[in-house]
Amino acid sequence: MRRTLLEIPIPFTDWHLPIYSYGFMLMVGFMMGLWVVRRKAYTEGMNMERISDLCLSVLISSIVGARLLFILHHYGDYASQPLEAFKLFKGGLSFYGGFFAAIVTGALACRRWNLPPLRLLDMMAVALALGLAFGRIGCFLNGCCYGDLAPDLAWAVTFPKTVDAQLNVDGSPAFLHHLEEGWVGFADPHSLPVHPTQLYESMWALIMFLALDAFYKYKKRDGEVVLLFCILYAPMRFFFEILRDDSEAVIAGLTVSQVIGLPTFLLALYLFVNGRRNLGALPAG
C-alpha cells in the first residue's frame, strides 16, 4: 500500500503537491485505453479528433456515475460529511455505475457526432479491460477493495496502520475494519493477512484485454465485443465479491455488484448467443 506515490515540492514555498497512487493509476489506465481506441479508430478511418472528444466525455461521465453509485451504496457514511464525496483520491468508485454511465454517454455522443455507436462500444470495451487492469493496481496501492481474511494463504497480503498529522489512526481501510472487529489492536502495525483481491481482478482484466483484442478481429457484428466483455467480467466479479471484505450484502446475501452483474451476464449471454445464431438479432453499428 502506498497512497501517496510521490510529492512534488513547490518552488519558494514549504508546500508539496501530492500525487496519489489511485488517481495516477486511473490516469494511466485512461491513457492506455485512449491509445487502444485511437489505434482501432485510426485503422477504420474515423475522425480522430471526435474520438478523443468522445473518450474524454466517457471518462468524465464514468467517474461521475461510478462515484454516484458508490455514494448511494454508502449513503450513511457521507450523510454527515457530504464534502467527503468529493475526495476521489481516497478511492470509492463503483465499476457498474461507471460502466453504464459510459454506455449512455457514448451512445449519446455517437448520435450527436454521427459515429457508429456499437462499433465504438466494442472499441471501448477492449480499452476498458486494459484500463481496469491499471485501475485495480491503483486500488491495491490505495488499500481499498481489500479481500477477506486469508491467514493460511501463501500470497496473502497485509495492509499497514496509517496515522494522520495528529497521530490519529486513519487507515488503511483493512486495518480500520479489523480494528473495529477487534481482530487487531492500536499497537499492531498492520492488518491481518487478506486476499489481494485487487490484484486478482487486475490480472483477470489483463486476460480479458488480450482475449477481447484478439476476438475483435473475428466478430461478426458490431456490439459483440462489449457483450463478450460483460460475459467475461460479470461472473468473475461475482466470484471476487465473495472474496472481498469491504462490500456489504444488500439483497438476499448479495452485494450491489453481484445484484447488477447477474442480470447483466444473463442478458449479454442471451444477446451474444442469439446474435450468433441469427445475425439479424444485433443491429449493425
C-alpha positions in Angstrom: 0.0 0.0 0.0 1.3 3.4 -1.0 -1.5 6.0 -1.1 0.9 8.9 -2.0 3.1 7.9 -4.9 5.3 11.0 -4.6 5.3 14.6 -3.5 6.4 17.4 -5.8 8.0 20.4 -4.0 6.5 23.8 -4.9 9.4 26.3 -5.5 9.9 29.0 -2.9 7.3 27.5 -0.5 7.2 24.8 2.1 4.3 23.1 0.2 4.4 19.8 -1.6 2.0 18.7 -4.3 1.0 15.1 -3.5 0.5 12.6 -6.4 -1.9 10.0 -5.2 -1.4 6.4 -6.4 -5.1 5.8 -7.0 -5.6 8.9 -9.2 -2.3 8.3 -11.0 -3.2 4.7 -11.9 -6.6 5.8 -13.1 -4.9 8.3 -15.4 -2.5 5.7 -16.7 -5.4 3.4 -17.3 -7.3 6.1 -19.2 -4.3 7.0 -21.4 -3.7 3.3 -22.2 -7.4 2.9 -23.0 -7.4 6.0 -25.2 -4.4 4.6 -27.1 -6.3 1.4 -27.7 -9.4 3.2 -29.0 -7.5 5.6 -31.2 -5.4 2.8 -32.7 -8.6 0.9 -33.7 -10.4 4.0 -34.8 -7.4 5.1 -37.0 -7.4 1.7 -38.8 -11.1 2.3 -39.6 -10.6 5.8 -40.9 -12.6 7.6 -38.2 -12.3 11.2 -37.2 -9.5 11.2 -34.5 -10.5 14.5 -33.0 -14.0 13.3 -32.4 -12.7 10.0 -31.0 -10.6 11.9 -28.4 -13.6 14.1 -27.5 -15.8 11.0 -27.2 -13.3 9.3 -24.9 -13.0 12.4 -22.7 -16.8 12.7 -22.4 -17.0 9.0 -21.5 -14.2 9.3 -18.9 -15.9 12.2 -17.1 -19.3 10.6 -17.1 -18.0 7.2 -16.0 -16.2 8.8 -13.0 -19.4 10.6 -12.0 -21.6 7.5 -12.5 -19.1 5.3 -10.5 -18.9 7.8 -7.7 -22.7 8.3 -7.5 -23.4 4.6 -7.2 -20.7 4.2 -4.6 -22.1 7.1 -2.6 -25.7 5.8 -2.9 -24.5 2.4 -1.6 -22.6 4.0 1.3 -25.0 6.9 1.9 -24.8 6.7 5.6 -21.0 7.3 5.5 -21.5 10.6 3.5 -24.7 12.0 5.0 -22.9 13.6 7.9 -19.8 14.5 5.9 -21.0 15.5 2.4 -17.7 17.1 1.5 -16.1 13.6 1.7 -17.9 12.7 -1.5 -15.5 14.9 -3.5 -12.3 13.3 -2.1 -11.8 10.9 -5.0 -8.2 10.4 -4.1 -9.4 8.2 -1.2 -11.0 5.8 -3.6 -14.7 4.9 -3.8 -15.8 4.2 -7.3 -18.3 1.5 -8.3 -17.5 -0.2 -11.5 -21.0 -0.8 -12.7 -22.0 2.8 -12.1 -19.2 4.0 -14.3 -19.8 1.2 -16.9 -23.5 2.0 -17.6 -22.8 5.8 -17.4 -20.1 5.4 -20.1 -22.5 3.4 -22.3 -25.2 6.0 -22.1 -22.8 8.9 -22.7 -21.0 7.1 -25.5 -24.3 6.4 -27.3 -25.5 10.0 -27.0 -22.1 11.3 -28.2 -22.1 8.9 -31.2 -25.6 10.1 -32.1 -24.5 13.7 -31.9 -21.3 13.3 -33.9 -22.7 10.7 -36.3 -20.4 7.9 -35.2 -21.2 4.1 -35.2 -22.3 3.5 -31.6 -21.9 -0.3 -31.4 -18.5 -0.2 -33.1 -17.3 2.4 -30.7 -18.7 0.5 -27.7 -16.7 -2.5 -28.9 -13.5 -0.5 -29.1 -14.1 1.0 -25.7 -14.8 -2.5 -24.2 -11.3 -3.6 -25.2 -9.9 -0.3 -23.8 -11.9 -0.7 -20.6 -10.4 -4.1 -19.9 -6.9 -2.7 -20.2 -7.7 0.4 -18.1 -9.3 -1.7 -15.4 -6.1 -3.7 -15.1 -4.2 -0.5 -14.2 -7.1 0.9 -12.1 -7.1 -2.1 -9.8 -3.4 -1.7 -9.2 -4.4 1.8 -8.0 -6.9 0.2 -5.6 -4.2 -2.0 -4.2 -1.8 0.9 -3.7 -4.7 2.9 -2.1 -5.6 0.0 0.2 -9.3 -0.1 -0.8 -11.3 -3.1 -2.2 -9.4 -5.4 0.1 -10.1 -9.1 0.5 -11.4 -11.3 3.2 -9.2 -12.9 5.8 -6.7 -15.5 4.4 -4.3 -16.4 7.2 -3.1 -19.6 5.6 -2.7 -18.2 2.0 0.8 -18.1 0.8 0.3 -14.9 -1.2 -1.9 -13.1 1.3 -1.1 -9.5 2.0 -1.3 -7.2 5.0 -2.1 -3.5 4.9 -0.4 -1.1 7.3 -1.7 1.0 10.0 -1.5 4.7 9.0 -1.8 7.8 11.1 -2.6 11.5 10.3 -0.7 14.6 11.2 -2.1 14.4 14.8 -1.1 10.8 15.0 -4.7 9.6 14.9 -5.1 6.2 13.2 -6.8 6.9 9.8 -6.1 3.8 7.8 -5.7 1.6 6.0 -9.3 0.6 5.3 -8.4 -3.1 6.0 -6.7 -2.2 9.3 -9.6 0.0 10.4 -12.1 -2.7 9.7 -10.0 -5.3 11.6 -9.6 -2.8 14.4 -13.4 -2.3 14.6 -13.9 -6.1 14.7 -11.4 -6.4 17.5 -9.1 -8.6 15.4 -6.1 -6.2 15.8 -5.3 -3.5 18.4 -4.0 0.0 18.2 -0.4 -1.2 18.9 -0.5 -3.6 15.9 1.4 -2.3 12.9 -0.7 -3.8 10.2 -3.9 -5.7 9.4 -4.3 -9.4 9.4 -3.5 -11.3 6.1 -6.2 -10.9 3.4 -6.8 -11.9 -0.1 -5.2 -9.4 -2.6 -8.5 -9.2 -4.5 -7.4 -6.0 -6.3 -4.5 -7.9 -7.9 -6.8 -10.9 -8.8 -9.1 -8.5 -10.7 -6.2 -6.7 -12.3 -4.8 -10.0 -13.7 -8.2 -11.1 -14.9 -8.7 -7.7 -16.6 -5.4 -8.1 -18.4 -6.5 -11.6 -19.6 -9.8 -10.1 -20.7 -8.0 -7.4 -22.7 -5.9 -9.9 -24.5 -9.0 -12.1 -25.3 -11.2 -9.2 -26.4 -8.4 -7.6 -28.5 -7.9 -11.0 -30.3 -11.7 -11.6 -30.7 -12.2 -8.1 -32.1 -10.8 -9.2 -35.5 -13.3 -12.1 -35.7 -16.5 -10.5 -34.5 -19.5 -11.0 -36.9 -21.4 -7.9 -35.8 -20.8 -4.7 -34.1 -21.7 -5.0 -30.4 -20.4 -8.5 -29.9 -17.2 -7.4 -28.1 -19.0 -5.3 -25.5 -21.3 -8.3 -24.9 -18.3 -10.6 -24.5 -16.9 -8.1 -22.0 -20.0 -8.5 -19.9 -19.9 -12.3 -20.2 -16.3 -12.5 -19.1 -16.4 -9.8 -16.4 -19.7 -10.3 -14.6 -19.2 -13.9 -13.3 -15.6 -13.3 -12.2 -16.7 -10.1 -10.4 -19.4 -12.1 -8.8 -16.7 -14.5 -7.5 -14.3 -11.7 -6.5 -17.1 -10.2 -4.4 -17.2 -13.4 -2.4 -13.5 -13.0 -1.6 -13.8 -9.2 -0.7 -14.5 -8.0 2.8 -15.4 -4.4 2.0 -18.8 -5.0 0.3 -22.0 -5.3 2.3 -24.9 -7.6 1.2 -27.9 -5.6 0.1 -30.4 -8.3 -1.2 -30.5 -12.0 -0.4 -26.9 -12.0 0.8 -25.7 -10.5 -2.5 -23.7 -7.3 -2.9 -24.6 -4.4 -5.2 -22.1 -5.6 -7.8 -23.5 -9.2 -7.7 -27.1 -8.0 -7.9 -26.2 -5.9 -11.0 -23.8 -8.4 -12.5 -26.1 -11.4 -12.6 -28.8 -10.0 -14.9 -26.1 -8.2 -16.9 -24.4 -11.6 -17.6 -27.6 -13.4 -18.5 -28.7 -10.6 -20.8 -25.3 -10.3 -22.5 -25.1 -14.1 -22.9 -28.6 -14.3 -24.5 -27.9 -11.4 -26.9 -24.5 -12.8 -27.8 -25.7 -16.4 -28.4 -28.9 -15.3 -30.2 -26.9 -12.9 -32.3 -24.5 -15.6 -33.4 -27.5 -17.8 -34.3 -29.2 -15.1 -36.2 -27.1 -12.2 -37.4 -30.1 -10.0 -37.7 -30.6 -10.1 -33.9 -27.9 -7.5 -33.4 -28.2 -4.3 -35.4 -25.1 -3.1 -37.2 -23.3 -0.1 -35.7 
